[in-house]
Amino acid sequence: MGKLATAPNQKTIDEKYDFIERWLPARYTTSVNIILKEDVRKPAYIRKVKKERISDQKILDALYKVAQLNKLQVET
């Protein structure tokens, strides 16, 4: 049997989600919307993207940035 086809950047996406799962603070939807500025989304949609790993690159990038900021705050 052949291997399943995966996107070339799937490993990077999986690593981002792993980092997000580890470092995202408990309350993050407001911070994500601050990063998104003009493209504000409903908190329920942001949580859905995180939980179900929906492919929304803007939300994923914002979640990653919030997780990075939280990691910096926790480590210092």
Salt bridges, closest charged atoms under 4 A:
ASP14 OD1 - ARG53 NH1 3.99
ASP18 OD1 - ARG53 NH2 3.68
GLU21 OE2 - LYS50 NZ 3.71
ASP39 OD2 - ARG41 NH2 3.20
ASP39 OD2 - LYS58 NZ 3.40
ASP56 OD2 - ARG41 NH1 2.94
ASP61 OD1 - LYS16 NZ 2.78
